[in-house]
Amino acid sequence: MELGCPQFGGRRHPKNLPAWIWGKDDQGQWRILDDNSASDAELWFIYSLLEAGKRWQRPDYIEDAMALLRQVEAQETALLPGLGQVLLPGPRHFSLENNLWRLNPSYTPLPLIRRLESVSPRGPGVKLPLTQ
């Protein structure tokens, strides 16, 4: 993942989440093939950047992690009645019509959620029933 790439809004302020599939199209050109993202992958990116920033004293890695975390909170969470704020598997195709959502608990790895809660009061915007 290259957060410094213009499509992500520059190194310090990513605006978009990483794309799900990057590859060669039918004309042999490298490009984004599916621009939806996967929230579990973003959590791992954030976690890795936080740990690398801490280990190698790289505040720029921590800044990138926090910027990506803000995007996850803004684009990949939903407030579900009776459940609270939850992490969706991606920004599109998981909030359905008539107040229905498609959830997948495997996209919410508890160790990562705990680590992200330590750097952001909202964590990745998730309040799990197990922690309430």
Secondary structure as UniProt FT lines:
FT   TURN            3..4
FT   HELIX           6..8
FT   STRAND          21..24
FT   TURN            26..27
FT   STRAND          30..34
FT   HELIX           39..55
FT   TURN            56..57
FT   HELIX           59..75
FT   STRAND          77..80
FT   TURN            81..83
FT   STRAND          84..87
FT   STRAND          95..96
FT   TURN            97..99
FT   STRAND          100..101
FT   HELIX           105..107
FT   HELIX           110..117
FT   TURN            118..119
FT   TURN            121..125
FT   HELIX           129..131
//
